[in-house]
Amino acid sequence: MSGVAASVFIVNSAWAKDVTLVIGGRTHDVRTRSSSVEDLLSAEGVPLSTGLQVQPPPSTTLVDGMTVIVSPPPGAPADGLVVSAASTDVGVWVVERPAADPFGKADAAAEGANAPAAGSVGPSAVSVRAVVLGKVHDVSTNAPTAGALLMAMGIQPDADDRVVPPPSAPLHDGMTVRYDRVETAVRQRSARIPFPVLTDYTDQFLPGRVEVLAHGSSGIAADTVQVRTVNGVVVSRQVLARRVVTPPAPERRLSGPYSMYSGTLVEPGTGAVSQTGAASWYDPPWSGLTAAHPWLPFGTHVTVTDLATGRSVTVVIDDRGPFGEGRVIDLSPEAFAALSPLGRGLLHVRLDW
């Protein structure tokens, strides 16, 4: 009879038990044939080597209906533990790193306390670092590749997302896997169109005098914009198309020329550093490649390009003018002749300095 009783005891001890496993505050209902708390945790891929706190102690005999509570190491956040498994039996044990600074880096002591050990979730487990959406995780896993690790963590990158190294890269101890969610969206927005400032110069005004003849008004455009975000942060905006809803009205001014002792290298009212307009010629009481300009400082070297022919000449500003509407520079006869015969009178040019 004693032999029969022993056989019955052995069979009963192998029966499956229903236990409740609480990890980091999350409850898991587990059916297991493990004989002790330590065997249960090993079967579930919970690495005791990370300094976790377990109640009852790991050596306790497991019985049906028992509750086993696993808490983070001292100093780690209460919800800093996550354990998951993919349908392909890939296990992932994640120990969250405490946020010690704005970059999510842990100090040396905390990092050592929370680092999971290789082999804690299976015979081929490795310890790697997963940076997901900018947040750092220390991970122990038996996933064979970076892609399998992300899938086990519930992450399925799409074609736009960024995974470094590529999903097919094999995992090894000490590797860092980075996942960034990249999203591209097309949006509509209204945009303000600044009004241009058109200034004519007159020798009837003293230097510094400016009169506004007509006030300008901004226009409105409807823009189609492509917006790119990485982990929810906008990194670029590109205007794909623009439709002018209301065109801007230019501001018109009449101004006296700058004095020979002053000047500016940017166009007053616009800030432009080049000009396009009409070039005329006049006959100063000196010769050479010189020119008159309303506001460029004396001594400025300006390249004048005839937009019709592409010919260019470089002149030195040493006078003020012109004072005709739409004209941007008065060239000496020598400078004008380097571009075109004097008989043309006016040239459509671009000024660069």
C-alpha positions in Angstrom: 0.0 0.0 0.0 2.8 2.4 0.7 4.1 2.0 -2.8 0.7 2.9 -4.2 0.4 6.0 -2.0 3.8 7.2 -3.2 2.8 6.9 -6.8 -0.4 8.9 -6.1 1.6 11.7 -4.4 4.0 11.9 -7.4 1.1 12.3 -9.9 -0.6 14.9 -7.8 2.6 17.0 -7.5 2.7 17.2 -11.2 -0.8 18.6 -11.6 -1.1 22.1 -13.0 -1.7 24.9 -10.6 -3.5 28.1 -11.1 -1.6 31.0 -9.6 -1.7 34.8 -9.8 1.5 36.5 -10.7 1.7 40.3 -10.0 4.6 42.0 -11.8 5.1 45.7 -11.2 1.5 46.1 -10.3 0.2 44.2 -13.3 -1.7 41.0 -12.7 -1.2 37.8 -14.8 -3.2 34.6 -14.3 -0.8 31.7 -14.9 -1.4 28.0 -15.1 1.9 26.2 -14.3 3.4 22.8 -13.3 6.3 24.6 -11.4 7.0 23.3 -7.9 8.4 26.5 -6.4 8.1 30.2 -6.8 11.6 30.3 -8.2 10.7 27.7 -10.9 7.6 29.7 -11.8 9.5 32.9 -12.3 12.2 31.1 -14.3 9.5 29.5 -16.5 7.8 32.9 -17.0 11.2 34.6 -17.9 11.5 36.8 -14.9 15.2 37.4 -14.2 15.8 37.3 -10.4 19.4 38.4 -11.1 18.1 42.0 -11.6 17.6 42.4 -7.8 13.8 42.1 -7.9 11.8 41.7 -4.7 9.6 38.6 -4.5 6.9 37.6 -2.1 6.7 34.9 -1.0 10.4 34.1 -1.2 11.7 32.2 -4.3 12.2 29.0 -2.3 8.6 28.8 -1.3 6.7 25.7 -2.5 4.1 26.7 -5.1 0.5 25.7 -4.3 -2.8 26.1 -6.2 -4.4 29.6 -5.8 -1.2 31.3 -4.5 -0.4 34.9 -5.4 3.2 35.8 -6.2 4.2 39.4 -6.1 7.3 40.7 -8.0 8.3 44.3 -7.3 11.1 46.5 -8.8 14.5 46.8 -7.1 14.8 49.5 -4.4 14.9 53.0 -6.0 13.3 51.9 -9.3 9.8 53.2 -10.3 6.9 51.1 -9.1 5.6 50.6 -12.7 9.0 50.2 -14.2 8.7 46.5 -15.0 7.1 45.1 -18.2 7.2 41.5 -19.3 5.7 40.4 -22.6 5.8 37.5 -25.1 5.0 37.4 -28.8 3.0 34.6 -30.3 6.3 33.2 -31.7 7.4 32.5 -28.1 9.9 35.5 -28.2 10.3 36.8 -24.6 11.1 40.3 -23.6 11.9 41.5 -20.1 12.1 45.2 -19.8 13.5 47.1 -16.8 12.7 50.8 -17.2 15.6 53.2 -16.6 14.8 56.0 -14.0 14.6 59.4 -15.6 17.6 61.1 -13.9 18.0 63.9 -16.4 16.2 65.5 -19.5 18.0 62.9 -21.7 16.6 59.9 -19.8 20.0 58.7 -18.8 20.3 56.8 -15.5 23.2 57.3 -13.1 25.8 54.6 -12.9 24.5 53.1 -9.6 20.9 52.9 -10.8 21.9 51.5 -14.2 23.8 48.7 -12.5 21.0 47.9 -10.2 18.4 47.6 -13.0 20.5 45.9 -15.7 19.0 42.6 -16.7 21.2 39.5 -17.1 21.6 37.6 -20.4 20.0 34.3 -20.3 17.2 35.3 -17.9 14.4 34.8 -20.4 15.8 31.7 -22.2 19.0 29.9 -23.1 19.8 32.3 -26.0 18.9 35.6 -24.3 20.9 38.7 -24.7 20.9 42.1 -22.9 20.4 45.1 -25.2 19.3 48.7 -24.9 16.1 49.7 -26.7 15.5 53.4 -27.3 11.8 53.6 -28.2 10.3 57.0 -29.1 13.3 58.6 -27.3 12.8 56.6 -24.0 15.6 54.3 -22.9 14.8 50.7 -21.9 17.2 48.0 -20.7 16.0 44.7 -22.2 16.8 41.1 -21.8 15.3 39.0 -24.7 15.7 35.9 -26.7 14.6 37.7 -29.9 17.0 36.8 -32.7 16.8 40.2 -34.6 16.0 43.8 -34.0 12.7 43.5 -35.8 11.7 40.5 -33.6 12.5 42.4 -30.5 10.3 45.4 -31.5 7.5 43.0 -32.4 7.7 41.3 -29.0 7.5 44.8 -27.4 4.3 45.4 -29.3 5.9 47.7 -31.9 5.2 47.3 -35.6 7.2 49.9 -37.6 5.7 51.0 -40.9 7.6 52.0 -44.1 8.2 55.6 -42.8 9.5 54.7 -39.3 13.2 54.6 -38.6 14.8 51.5 -37.1 18.5 51.4 -36.4 20.0 48.9 -37.0 17.7 47.5 -39.6 15.0 45.0 -38.4 16.9 42.1 -40.0 20.1 42.9 -37.9 20.9 40.0 -35.5 20.9 41.0 -31.8 24.0 40.6 -29.6 24.9 41.6 -26.0 25.4 45.4 -25.6 23.6 46.4 -28.8 21.4 49.5 -28.9 18.2 49.3 -31.0 16.6 52.6 -31.8 13.0 53.0 -33.0 11.6 56.4 -34.0 8.1 56.9 -35.2 8.2 59.1 -38.4 5.0 60.5 -39.7 4.3 62.6 -42.8 1.1 64.5 -43.2 -0.3 67.0 -45.8 -2.1 70.0 -44.3 -3.7 73.2 -45.4 -2.9 76.5 -43.9 -3.4 80.2 -44.5 -0.2 82.3 -44.9 0.5 86.0 -44.9 2.1 87.5 -48.0 4.2 90.5 -47.1 3.7 93.6 -49.2 6.6 94.9 -51.3 8.0 98.4 -50.8 8.6 100.4 -54.0 10.7 103.5 -53.5 11.5 106.3 -56.0 14.2 108.8 -55.3 14.1 112.5 -56.0 16.8 115.2 -55.8 14.0 117.6 -54.6 14.2 115.9 -51.2 17.1 116.4 -48.8 18.8 113.1 -47.7 16.8 111.3 -45.1 13.4 112.6 -46.1 10.8 109.9 -47.0 7.2 110.3 -47.8 4.7 107.4 -48.1 2.6 107.9 -51.1 0.4 104.8 -50.7 0.3 102.4 -47.8 0.8 98.7 -48.6 -1.4 95.8 -47.4 -0.4 92.2 -47.0 -1.9 89.4 -49.1 -3.3 86.0 -48.1 -2.3 82.7 -49.6 -3.7 79.2 -49.1 -0.7 76.8 -48.7 -0.6 73.1 -49.0 2.2 72.0 -46.6 3.9 68.7 -46.0 4.7 68.3 -42.3 7.2 65.7 -41.1 7.3 64.6 -37.4 9.7 62.3 -35.5 8.3 61.0 -32.3 5.6 63.7 -32.4 8.0 66.6 -32.8 7.8 68.6 -36.1 11.2 68.4 -37.8 10.3 70.0 -41.2 7.6 71.8 -43.1 7.6 72.0 -46.9 5.2 74.1 -49.0 4.0 71.9 -51.8 1.7 74.4 -53.4 0.5 78.0 -52.9 -2.7 79.7 -54.1 -2.9 83.4 -53.8 -6.3 84.3 -52.3 -5.7 88.0 -51.9 -2.7 89.6 -53.6 -0.6 92.1 -51.6 -0.8 95.8 -52.4 2.7 97.5 -52.6 3.7 100.4 -50.5 4.9 103.3 -52.5 7.4 105.8 -51.2 9.3 108.9 -52.4 12.7 109.5 -50.8 15.6 111.8 -51.0 19.0 110.1 -51.8 21.5 109.2 -49.1 24.3 111.6 -48.6 27.7 110.9 -50.0 28.9 110.2 -46.5 26.3 107.5 -45.7 24.6 104.6 -47.3 23.4 101.1 -46.8 24.2 97.7 -48.3 20.6 96.5 -48.0 17.7 98.0 -49.8 15.7 100.4 -47.5 12.3 99.0 -46.7 12.9 95.5 -48.1 16.3 94.3 -46.9 17.3 93.0 -50.4 20.9 92.6 -51.3 20.5 92.7 -55.0 18.3 94.7 -57.4 16.6 94.3 -60.7 15.4 97.3 -62.8 16.3 99.8 -65.5 19.9 101.1 -66.0 20.3 104.4 -67.7 23.5 106.4 -68.5 24.6 109.9 -67.8 27.6 112.1 -68.4 29.5 112.8 -65.1 32.4 115.2 -65.1 34.9 112.3 -64.9 35.6 109.2 -66.9 35.9 105.5 -66.0 33.7 102.6 -64.9 31.7 104.5 -62.4 28.0 104.8 -61.5 25.4 106.7 -59.5 23.1 104.9 -57.0 20.6 106.4 -54.6 21.7 104.6 -51.4 24.7 102.2 -51.8 27.8 103.6 -50.0 30.3 105.4 -52.1 33.2 103.1 -53.0 30.9 100.0 -53.3 31.8 97.7 -56.2 28.7 96.6 -58.1 28.4 94.0 -60.9 25.8 95.1 -63.5 24.4 92.3 -65.7 22.4 93.0 -68.8 19.6 90.4 -68.5 19.0 90.5 -72.3 22.6 89.5 -73.3 24.2 88.2 -70.1 27.1 90.7 -70.4 28.4 92.1 -67.1 30.5 95.1 -66.0 31.8 96.0 -62.6 31.5 99.6 -61.5 32.3 101.8 -58.5 29.6 103.9 -56.9 30.7 107.5 -56.6 27.6 109.6 -57.2 23.9 109.8 -56.3 21.0 109.0 -58.7 19.1 108.1 -60.8 15.9 110.0 -60.1 13.6 108.5 -62.8 10.8 106.1 -61.9 11.8 102.5 -62.2 15.5 103.2 -62.7 18.0 101.5 -60.3 21.4 102.8 -61.5 23.0 105.5 -63.7 26.1 104.3 -65.5 28.9 106.3 -66.9 29.1 106.2 -70.7 32.1 103.8 -70.5 30.3 101.4 -68.2 27.1 101.5 -70.3 29.0 101.0 -73.6 30.7 97.9 -72.1 27.2 96.3 -72.0 25.4 97.8 -75.1 25.6 100.8 -77.5 24.6 104.1 -75.9 21.8 104.4 -78.4 19.7 101.8 -76.5 19.2 104.3 -73.7 17.9 101.9 -71.1 18.9 98.3 -70.1 17.1 95.8 -68.0 19.8 94.8 -65.5 20.5 93.0 -62.3 22.8 94.6 -59.6 24.9 92.4 -57.3 27.4 93.7 -54.7 
